[in-house]
Amino acid sequence: MAEIDFRNTSNSQEWLALLFRTAVEQGWSDLKFRFTRDPEITATGQGGEGHVLHVHARVNRTMRPIAALKGRGAETVITNIKANSGIGSGKAIKSEDGLYTFVDGGKRHDVRVAVFPTHIGETLSLRIPSTGRALTLDDFHMTGHTRAAIDRILGFANGLTVVAGPMGSGKSTFLRAMLEALGGPDKSVWAVEDPVELTIDGVEQISINADANNGWPDVLTALRRSDLEVLMIGEIRNYDQASAALEIGNAGAQVISSIHANDSVGAVLQLMDLAESKPYTLGAQLRSVVSQRLVRTYCKVCGGNPKSTPQGSCENCLNSGFAGVRPVHEVLILDETFTMALADHKSTSELTAIAREAGMRTLRESAQELINEGVTSKEEVERVLGHD
């Protein structure tokens, strides 16, 4: 890990530009800045300078240390990020978020920034946007069973489909691939995001801006009256988004969105709670749920064993044994039996069993297929999905 002393604070802005450029080029998905105490400096009683700013990057699904910054310039780095994200430059007393925009090679990049006050100093979490081409469904290398279920969903005339998973599970990427498959020059296709991350040809994309009276309630109310056939709502987090997604889908449009949930049954229950909907009403409006996780795959250079190479190490995977990811899916298509069980207040395990009887393969069953193919390990699957 590099240790950088920024006693000359003018170096901090130049270093920050280099960091963001490297993050984009290397495909890092997240950056984290956090302070720790420096015992050597703290002992001298130098107060605010007695801290080290540690920078970590999420590389191939895992956090790795990138740099440790000392001196007043380290604080300047934080101030720079906050000021350029529309966040106050003073010490944060509450969690705040903003958007940091930088231009590299003539291309604009919008980085999501979240600031959290801690007992030592501020911690910053940054989400780096993907710069590659928009993926298609073919790029996800789904199993035949999963692809058949997705193709069935794409053929629905109307209704809501949600993509479920935790943060960093590729929900937005999969949503955009579904949107590309649903769209076409002869269709009225819309997308609402906060913010728009990737321009998609043939799609009317709306970026939420609450400060300009263009917040979620405003946009979703207008869309209810619009002539649309396909709608993507970036994420469902509250009643306004949940109810609008269900209502617009019920009115005749194909609606896709994402939701934070551990699995498909959990997503159904979460959506019912957010929309304050009754089971039979939800069952008529929600057509399907696609849960997704990303598991790391063995490095093709060292085969998962960096020490096996002639050099005894592997630069391709940074000695982790893994390079690249594959998705695993769990597709739940709601039917009358599932809806009746939902109305009867069946337990989560009972609902899962009913879905499996109807053909759903769980995330763990899908992941086992990758283990059997020899492209990932049991330990990696347990890291992502937890233990049985």
Protein Blocks (a to p, Z undefined) as FASTA:
>chain_A
ZZddffblmlmmmmmmmmmmmmmmnopabdcddddddfklmmnonojmlcccdddddeeh
iacdfbdcedjklmmmmmmmmmmnopafbdcfbdcdddddddeehiacdddddddddfkb
ccdddddddfbdcddfklnopafklmmmmmmmmmpmbdcdddeddehilmmmmmmmmmmm
mgcfkbccdddddddfbdcehiacddddfknopafklmmmmmmmpccfbdcdfbacbfkl
mmmmmmmmmnopacddddddfblmlmmmmmmmmnopafklmmmmmmbdcdddddddddfk
lnopaklpmnopafklnonopacdddddddddddfklmmmmmnopafklmmmmmmmnopa
cfklmmmmmmmnopacfklmmmmnopZZ
